[in-house]
Amino acid sequence: MPIVALVGRPNVGKSALFNRLVGERLAIVEDVPGTTRDRLYAQADWAGRAFTVVDTGGIVAAPTDDISAQVQGQAELAIREADVVIFLVDVLAGVTADDWALADILRRSEKPVILAVNKADNAQRRLDANEFYALGIEQLYPISALHGTGTGDLLDAVVASFPPAPEEEPGKRVGIAIVGRPNVGKSSLLNAILGEDRTIVSPIPGTTRDAIDTELAWRGQDITLIDTAGIRRRGAIEPGIEKYSVLRALRAINRADVVLLVLDASEGVTAQDAHVAGYILEENKSVVVVVNKWDLAAKEPGAEAEFRQVVQATLKFLPYVPILFVSALRRKGITQVVDTALRVREARFQRLSTGELNQLVRDAVAAHAPPSKWGQRLRIYYATQARVDPPTFVFFVNDTRLVHFSYERYLENQIRQRYPFEGTPIRLEFRGHAAETHRKGAKTTRRGTGVD
C-alpha cells in the first residue's frame, strides 16, 4: 500500500488536510504552530487505490530547541519512507525561507512531490498561489483543506504518481508477518523457523528497526517471512526512529496473508497485546497467536489450558484464532507454527458453493427465526460467497434495516460451526431488493472485526 507523507513548515494546515483525506478528525488541529509533534498515520482511498497518509510535524530551516529538532527528524523519516510527498504551503504567508529550505530537502529526496497551496478558498487567493511556482515544483494545486476545495484534483495527482499496483499471481508466495510488542521474541522465532541466525537477537527492546523479508520453502510451499519492529500503543511510541519502525510494521501487516501475533508467556497477556491485535484486525488479516517463552512459564498441571483461557478472554474479538505454545529459544513447537499458518492461509481462500451455503442458511433460519420490526420479519432470499481473501458472504434480504447485529453474529456462528475458517475473519454483507437498496444502500458488516 503506497504511503503519502504530508510535510510543510508549522501551521500551514497539514493536520487539517490529513483529516480531510482520511475522512476523520484524527489529528489535532490548532492555530498554534507545532501542535503536531508525533507523526500520525491512517488509511485513505481515492479512485480505487488505497494508501496510507502520514501527518508530520512542521519543518523549519533552523530548529531552535530539542523538540523542534526531533519533530524535524520524524518528518524527514516520513519523507524517506513515502512513495509520494504532498508539500503543503500557506498562500496567506507567501513563499518563506522555510519553504525554500524544505523544497531543497524534497528535491534531494528524489521522491514524487506535489505542491498543495493551502487556504486558497477564493478566486484571488487561487491566483496568488501561482507565486509558489518559484519553488521549482511543477505539480501545483491551490486547495482549501478546511473546505475541501481542490482536494479532488490534488488526490487525482497523488494517485497518478503511485507505483503500479502489484498484480496478483496464482500460486503466489505466502507472506507471513511476525508481529508483537517489543521484546517478545519475534526475531528469535524467525531464527528458530529458519534453523539458523538470520536476524539480530537482543534482550534490548527495539533491536529490529525495519521489516525484514526472508524467503524459504516449507513442504513445497514458497514462503516469505517478515520480521518486524515491536509495536507499542500509539501513546507510548517514542519520537524518531521508533515511529518510523512502527510505520513499517503496519505496512508489513498489510502485505501479509497470515500474521503471527507473538505473546510473551513470562509476562502474560497485556493490553498492548490486544492493541497490536487490533491493528491486525483493522487490516482483516488471518491470525495465529503464538505464545512464546513457554519454557519460562509455570509448569503446574493445567497451566496451558488456563493461559489459553486468559488469551481468549483478552482477545475476545478474535475467538476463531488458533493459539500455540512454543519456545523459540529451545526451538520447541516451531514446526506447528508454520504448519498452522499455512493451514490458516488455506482457510482464507476457502470458497463455499452457493448450494451448500444456502442449505446452511435454511437450516439456520429454521433453527432460529430472523427478527421482525415494524410488523415485518426479515427474509433472507438467498446467499452467495462473493470473494475470498478474506471470505465475504452476501445475503440478499427484503430490507437491510431489519438486520439486527445479534442475528448477524448468529449467522456467522452458524457458518463457522460448519466451516470454521480457522484464524480468518469473515465478512457479511446484506443487500435489499432494488427499491430498498436505492433508498438505504447495502449494509456491510465485517464480523470478527467489531465494525459494522
Secondary structure as UniProt FT lines:
FT   STRAND          3..7
FT   TURN            10..11
FT   HELIX           14..22
FT   TURN            33..34
FT   STRAND          40..46
FT   TURN            47..48
FT   STRAND          49..55
FT   HELIX           66..81
FT   STRAND          84..90
FT   TURN            91..93
FT   HELIX           97..109
FT   STRAND          113..118
FT   HELIX           123..128
FT   HELIX           129..135
FT   STRAND          140..142
FT   TURN            145..148
FT   HELIX           151..160
FT   TURN            170..171
FT   STRAND          174..179
FT   TURN            182..183
FT   HELIX           186..194
FT   TURN            205..206
FT   STRAND          212..218
FT   TURN            219..220
FT   STRAND          221..227
FT   HELIX           234..236
FT   TURN            239..240
FT   HELIX           241..255
FT   STRAND          258..264
FT   TURN            265..267
FT   HELIX           271..282
FT   TURN            283..284
FT   STRAND          286..292
FT   HELIX           294..296
FT   TURN            301..302
FT   HELIX           303..314
FT   TURN            315..317
FT   TURN            319..320
FT   STRAND          323..325
FT   TURN            328..331
FT   HELIX           334..348
FT   HELIX           354..367
FT   STRAND          372..373
FT   TURN            374..375
FT   STRAND          376..377
FT   STRAND          380..387
FT   TURN            388..391
FT   STRAND          392..397
FT   HELIX           400..402
FT   HELIX           405..418
FT   TURN            422..423
FT   STRAND          427..431
FT   HELIX           434..440
FT   STRAND          443..446
FT   TURN            447..450
//
